[in-house]
Amino acid sequence: MRIAQLSSLIFCHISAADSFILFWERKVRTNQLPKLNVSNVELLILSACQTAVGNNLGLSGSALSAGVKTVLASLWSVSDAGTALLMMKFYSNYVDASSKSAEV
């Protein structure tokens, strides 16, 4: 299974056109996601704050529209320390899970 986790700087706005992910010095806007060939990604984890907020579920909705099969995203602000603990727990259980529904 191909999994991608984005915990880099993610800027989500009410307008999907204004939202982007900052990879080092390159901005990737939500409308550019289809160009990244994400259709073979089974699970995309957007562990930054409010990645499911905005029109059409924000950045997470754009990822789904681009072809990502499953997206785990946040509706609220999250702390770095809390997110780190959550992700460690998630991945420790994910390895032992037998289906998508059990993983989440």
N, C-alpha and C positions, 0 to 999 in steps of 0.2 A: 504494500500500500504506500502510495506517495503522500507524504504529509509535509506541509509547509507551515512554519510558525513565523509570524511577523511581529516582532516586539521592538522594531526600530521606531523612529519618530513617525507617528501617524497623525495627520491633521484632518479632522472630520468637521465638516460644516453642514448647515442645514441644506445647502445646495450641493448635490453630488459633484457638480462641475468644479466646485471650489475645494473639494477634498483631495488630499494626496498623501502618498507615502514618501518619505525622504530616505533614500538609500545613498549614504555618503553625500555626494554633491548633486545627485540626480533626483528630481521630483518625478514621481509616477502618478499621474492623475487617474481618477477612477475610470474615465473614458479610454484610458490607455491599457487597462487590464486585459482586454481581449488580445492585444498585440503581444502579451507576455506568454501566450500559449499555456494557460492555466487549466485547460480542459482535462488534463490527465491528473490533476491534483484531487485526491480523494477527500482530504481534510485540510482546511486552512484555518489556522488559529490566529485570531487577531487579538492579542492580549493587551493592547493599549486601551486607554479610556474611551468610552462611548463610540466604539466602532460599529455599533448597530443603530446609531441614532441618526435621524435625518430622513429625508424623502426616500421611500423605497428601501428602508433599512440601512441607509448610509453606505459605508464602504463594504459592509458584509453583503448587502443586496447587489452591489455592483459586481462583487466577486462571484456571486451565484449566477448573475446574468452572463458573466464572462465564461461560465462553464465549470466552475469549481463545484464539486459534488456536495460537500458539507462544509459549513462555516460555523466556527465557535467564536462568538463576539460578545461585546459588553454593551449594556445599556446605561451604564453609570460610570462615574469617575472611580478609578482604582489606584491604590498605592503601589509603588514598585515592590515593596517588601511583601505585601499581601498577594500580589500577582505572582511573585516568585514562589511562594508557598503553595498557592493554588495550582500552578503549572507543575511543580514537582509531584504533588499528590495526583493530579490528573494523569501524568505520564506513568507514574508507578501503577496506577489502576488500569490504564489503557493497554499496557503490555499484556495483562492477564485477561482482558475482556474478549469475549468470543463473538460479539456482534456490535454494530454501530449503536444500537439502542442501549446495550449494556455499557458501552464505553462512555457515553455521555451521562 
